[in-house]
Amino acid sequence: MRLTKFTDLALRSVMRLAVSRDTDEALTTRMVADAMGVPYTHAAKAITRLQHLGVVEARRGRGGGLVLTDLGRRASVGWLVRELEGDGEVVACEGDPPCPLRAACRLRGALREAQNAFYATLDPLTVADLVTSPTGPVLVSLTGRAAP
């Protein structure tokens, strides 16, 4: 299964925010975008979605910035990917035109089983697990790289 660029960016953003909490560093959406080397607008969309999920909190004013919530820190990576990607079918059997094999296809079931196995592998991992060494120090070192 291949994740969308949106999900990839959201996961990397959560990871970066997880290590900023450990260093008491307040990050802004622009700082996250620069560190990840992506346009600000892309990062802003990912951060907004993460806020709606309750994973990230944006604080305004002096001393403000983005903060990973407790939910965000202990969130299952499987849950987070499901929320970001959606839990839809891997293939579009009911598209226009619908697949002529849909009534007797074994591929659809096999792909659904593979998708469930993919998520099941991610379920035990938490965001906190993802940022342990050696990943955490690398994330902390990421600073304003120019976005493409």
TIGUTI-67084 format. One record per residue: residue number from 1; residue in three letters; x, y, z of N, C-alpha, C in turn. Coordinates in steps of 0.02 Angstrom, whole numbers. Layout:
N
{atom NUM,'Ala',{X,Y,Z},{X,Y,Z},{X,Y,Z}}
...
***
This chain:
148
{atom 1,'Met',{43,-59,0},{0,0,0},{45,62,0}}
{atom 2,'Arg',{24,112,-35},{62,173,-40},{23,230,-7}}
{atom 3,'Leu',{58,266,38},{26,322,72},{28,384,27}}
{atom 4,'Thr',{-22,426,36},{-22,489,-1},{32,535,27}}
{atom 5,'Lys',{52,584,-12},{101,633,11},{73,671,71}}
{atom 6,'Phe',{8,682,72},{-24,717,128},{-14,679,193}}
{atom 7,'Thr',{-26,614,192},{-18,573,252},{55,571,273}}
{atom 8,'Asp',{100,564,225},{171,564,239},{192,629,274}}
{atom 9,'Leu',{169,685,247},{186,750,277},{156,756,347}}
{atom 10,'Ala',{94,735,356},{62,739,421},{100,697,473}}
{atom 11,'Leu',{121,637,453},{159,594,499},{226,625,517}}
{atom 12,'Arg',{261,651,467},{326,683,480},{317,745,524}}
{atom 13,'Ser',{263,782,514},{249,841,555},{237,822,628}}
{atom 14,'Val',{198,769,638},{184,745,706},{249,723,739}}
{atom 15,'Met',{291,689,701},{355,666,729},{399,726,749}}
{atom 16,'Arg',{400,777,706},{441,836,722},{414,872,783}}
{atom 17,'Leu',{348,876,789},{318,908,848},{330,866,911}}
{atom 18,'Ala',{333,801,904},{345,758,961},{413,772,992}}
{atom 19,'Val',{464,784,951},{531,798,979},{537,871,1002}}
{atom 20,'Ser',{498,916,974},{501,986,997},{473,991,1067}}
{atom 21,'Arg',{427,949,1084},{398,947,1152},{452,928,1202}}
{atom 22,'Asp',{496,883,1182},{550,862,1226},{602,916,1237}}
{atom 23,'Thr',{608,962,1189},{660,1014,1193},{630,1082,1212}}
{atom 24,'Asp',{566,1085,1227},{531,1148,1244},{537,1199,1188}}
{atom 25,'Glu',{542,1176,1127},{548,1219,1069},{477,1230,1040}}
{atom 26,'Ala',{456,1293,1033},{391,1308,1004},{399,1315,929}}
{atom 27,'Leu',{362,1274,892},{366,1276,819},{303,1307,790}}
{atom 28,'Thr',{310,1339,733},{253,1365,695},{244,1320,635}}
{atom 29,'Thr',{188,1329,602},{175,1291,541},{229,1306,489}}
{atom 30,'Arg',{249,1369,484},{302,1387,436},{367,1351,452}}
{atom 31,'Met',{384,1347,516},{446,1313,536},{443,1238,519}}
{atom 32,'Val',{385,1208,529},{376,1137,512},{383,1129,436}}
{atom 33,'Ala',{351,1173,398},{356,1169,325},{428,1176,302}}
{atom 34,'Asp',{464,1223,330},{534,1234,311},{576,1173,330}}
{atom 35,'Ala',{566,1146,389},{605,1088,411},{592,1027,367}}
{atom 36,'Met',{530,1020,343},{513,962,301},{526,975,227}}
{atom 37,'Gly',{543,1038,211},{557,1055,142},{496,1053,96}}
{atom 38,'Val',{439,1075,123},{377,1075,85},{347,1145,85}}
{atom 39,'Pro',{304,1160,37},{271,1225,37},{228,1235,100}}
{atom 40,'Tyr',{225,1297,123},{187,1314,183},{114,1291,177}}
{atom 41,'Thr',{83,1301,118},{13,1283,110},{1,1209,120}}
{atom 42,'His',{48,1167,99},{40,1095,109},{44,1078,184}}
{atom 43,'Ala',{92,1108,218},{100,1096,289},{39,1121,327}}
{atom 44,'Ala',{13,1179,308},{-45,1208,342},{-106,1161,337}}
{atom 45,'Lys',{-116,1131,279},{-172,1084,270},{-163,1023,315}}
{atom 46,'Ala',{-103,997,318},{-90,938,360},{-99,956,434}}
{atom 47,'Ile',{-73,1013,455},{-79,1034,525},{-152,1045,543}}
{atom 48,'Thr',{-191,1075,499},{-262,1086,511},{-298,1019,521}}
{atom 49,'Arg',{-283,970,479},{-314,904,486},{-295,872,553}}
{atom 50,'Leu',{-232,879,572},{-208,852,635},{-242,886,695}}
{atom 51,'Gln',{-256,951,687},{-293,987,740},{-363,958,746}}
{atom 52,'His',{-396,947,689},{-464,919,691},{-466,850,723}}
{atom 53,'Leu',{-412,813,716},{-408,747,747},{-391,750,821}}
{atom 54,'Gly',{-373,810,845},{-355,817,915},{-283,798,931}}
{atom 55,'Val',{-242,791,879},{-172,770,887},{-126,829,898}}
{atom 56,'Val',{-144,886,869},{-103,947,874},{-147,1003,900}}
{atom 57,'Glu',{-118,1045,941},{-151,1105,966},{-110,1165,944}}
{atom 58,'Ala',{-144,1216,919},{-110,1278,899},{-125,1330,952}}
{atom 59,'Arg',{-72,1356,982},{-79,1408,1033},{-59,1475,1004}}
{atom 60,'Arg',{-99,1525,1017},{-86,1591,990},{-48,1634,1041}}
{atom 61,'Gly',{-21,1688,1015},{10,1738,1059},{81,1721,1078}}
{atom 62,'Arg',{106,1762,1123},{175,1754,1146},{183,1685,1178}}
{atom 63,'Gly',{235,1651,1159},{246,1583,1185},{201,1532,1152}}
{atom 64,'Gly',{167,1553,1099},{122,1507,1064},{160,1462,1016}}
{atom 65,'Gly',{123,1430,974},{152,1384,926},{113,1320,924}}
{atom 66,'Leu',{139,1271,890},{107,1207,884},{130,1161,939}}
{atom 67,'Val',{83,1125,968},{98,1078,1022},{65,1012,1007}}
{atom 68,'Leu',{103,959,1014},{75,892,1008},{37,877,1072}}
{atom 69,'Thr',{-26,856,1065},{-67,841,1124},{-46,773,1153}}
{atom 70,'Asp',{-72,758,1212},{-59,692,1241},{-86,637,1195}}
{atom 71,'Leu',{-144,649,1166},{-172,601,1117},{-123,591,1060}}
{atom 72,'Gly',{-95,646,1035},{-48,642,980},{14,602,997}}
{atom 73,'Arg',{37,608,1057},{98,573,1079},{87,498,1086}}
{atom 74,'Arg',{28,479,1110},{15,408,1121},{-28,377,1065}}
{atom 75,'Ala',{-43,416,1014},{-85,391,959},{-52,333,924}}
{atom 76,'Ser',{-93,284,907},{-70,228,866},{-57,253,796}}
{atom 77,'Val',{-1,234,768},{15,254,699},{-37,224,651}}
{atom 78,'Gly',{-61,164,665},{-113,134,624},{-177,175,624}}
{atom 79,'Trp',{-198,198,684},{-257,240,689},{-247,305,650}}
{atom 80,'Leu',{-190,335,659},{-176,399,626},{-177,392,550}}
{atom 81,'Val',{-146,339,525},{-146,329,452},{-216,315,427}}
{atom 82,'Arg',{-255,275,463},{-325,263,443},{-364,328,439}}
{atom 83,'Glu',{-355,371,490},{-390,435,491},{-369,481,433}}
{atom 84,'Leu',{-305,480,417},{-279,524,364},{-294,497,294}}
{atom 85,'Glu',{-289,432,286},{-299,401,221},{-372,383,207}}
{atom 86,'Gly',{-409,371,260},{-476,344,251},{-470,268,248}}
{atom 87,'Asp',{-522,234,263},{-520,162,266},{-557,132,207}}
{atom 88,'Gly',{-552,166,149},{-587,143,90},{-554,84,57}}
{atom 89,'Glu',{-585,60,6},{-559,4,-33},{-495,23,-68}}
{atom 90,'Val',{-451,-26,-77},{-388,-15,-113},{-402,-6,-187}}
{atom 91,'Val',{-450,-42,-213},{-469,-36,-284},{-541,-11,-289}}
{atom 92,'Ala',{-555,24,-343},{-622,52,-353},{-663,5,-398}}
{atom 93,'Cys',{-694,-44,-367},{-733,-93,-404},{-800,-65,-428}}
{atom 94,'Glu',{-824,-15,-393},{-890,14,-408},{-884,78,-449}}
{atom 95,'Gly',{-827,89,-480},{-816,151,-518},{-861,156,-578}}
{atom 96,'Asp',{-846,204,-621},{-886,214,-681},{-842,204,-741}}
{atom 97,'Pro',{-847,151,-777},{-895,97,-768},{-871,49,-713}}
{atom 98,'Pro',{-919,14,-682},{-899,-34,-630},{-861,-93,-660}}
{atom 99,'Cys',{-819,-123,-619},{-779,-180,-641},{-825,-238,-658}}
{atom 100,'Pro',{-816,-269,-716},{-860,-326,-734},{-848,-388,-690}}
{atom 101,'Leu',{-795,-390,-652},{-780,-448,-609},{-806,-440,-538}}
{atom 102,'Arg',{-835,-383,-522},{-851,-367,-452},{-895,-418,-417}}
{atom 103,'Ala',{-937,-453,-452},{-982,-502,-420},{-945,-567,-402}}
{atom 104,'Ala',{-890,-581,-435},{-856,-645,-423},{-780,-637,-417}}
{atom 105,'Cys',{-758,-581,-393},{-687,-566,-391},{-656,-586,-324}}
{atom 106,'Arg',{-600,-620,-328},{-564,-639,-267},{-509,-588,-251}}
{atom 107,'Leu',{-491,-547,-300},{-439,-497,-290},{-460,-445,-238}}
{atom 108,'Arg',{-521,-422,-242},{-545,-370,-196},{-538,-392,-123}}
{atom 109,'Gly',{-557,-453,-108},{-551,-480,-40},{-478,-486,-18}}
{atom 110,'Ala',{-436,-509,-64},{-365,-517,-48},{-333,-449,-35}}
{atom 111,'Leu',{-351,-399,-74},{-323,-332,-64},{-348,-302,2}}
{atom 112,'Arg',{-410,-315,20},{-438,-290,83},{-401,-323,142}}
{atom 113,'Glu',{-387,-388,135},{-350,-424,187},{-279,-397,194}}
{atom 114,'Ala',{-247,-382,138},{-180,-353,140},{-181,-284,172}}
{atom 115,'Gln',{-231,-244,157},{-238,-178,186},{-247,-183,262}}
{atom 116,'Asn',{-288,-230,284},{-298,-240,356},{-233,-262,390}}
{atom 117,'Ala',{-194,-304,357},{-130,-326,384},{-81,-267,389}}
{atom 118,'Phe',{-83,-223,339},{-40,-163,339},{-56,-120,401}}
{atom 119,'Tyr',{-120,-106,412},{-140,-66,469},{-125,-102,535}}
{atom 120,'Ala',{-135,-167,537},{-122,-205,598},{-48,-202,617}}
{atom 121,'Thr',{-5,-198,569},{67,-192,583},{83,-124,614}}
{atom 122,'Leu',{46,-72,594},{58,-5,620},{23,8,687}}
{atom 123,'Asp',{-29,-31,702},{-69,-19,762},{-29,-18,828}}
{atom 124,'Pro',{19,-64,839},{55,-63,902},{104,-4,910}}
{atom 125,'Leu',{123,27,855},{170,83,858},{135,147,878}}
{atom 126,'Thr',{168,186,921},{142,252,938},{188,305,909}}
{atom 127,'Val',{165,366,908},{206,422,885},{269,426,929}}
{atom 128,'Ala',{261,416,993},{319,417,1039},{371,364,1019}}
{atom 129,'Asp',{348,306,997},{394,253,974},{434,276,913}}
{atom 130,'Leu',{402,313,869},{434,334,807},{491,383,817}}
{atom 131,'Val',{491,418,872},{541,471,881},{597,453,930}}
{atom 132,'Thr',{601,389,947},{658,368,989},{721,369,946}}
{atom 133,'Ser',{778,366,979},{842,368,944},{847,310,895}}
{atom 134,'Pro',{873,321,836},{911,378,812},{869,431,777}}
{atom 135,'Thr',{803,420,771},{761,467,734},{754,534,768}}
{atom 136,'Gly',{743,535,834},{732,597,871},{786,649,860}}
{atom 137,'Pro',{850,631,870},{902,681,860},{905,709,788}}
{atom 138,'Val',{889,667,740},{888,691,670},{831,741,662}}
{atom 139,'Leu',{773,725,690},{717,771,685},{732,839,718}}
{atom 140,'Val',{765,837,775},{782,899,809},{829,941,767}}
{atom 141,'Ser',{872,909,729},{921,946,688},{890,976,625}}
{atom 142,'Leu',{829,957,608},{797,984,548},{777,1056,561}}
{atom 143,'Thr',{805,1100,523},{786,1170,526},{772,1195,456}}
{atom 144,'Gly',{753,1256,450},{732,1286,388},{769,1269,325}}
{atom 145,'Arg',{749,1216,293},{773,1202,226},{726,1236,178}}
{atom 146,'Ala',{749,1261,124},{706,1295,77},{657,1245,46}}
{atom 147,'Ala',{593,1264,43},{542,1222,12},{552,1221,-63}}
{atom 148,'Pro',{536,1164,-95},{544,1160,-168},{495,1203,-204}}
***
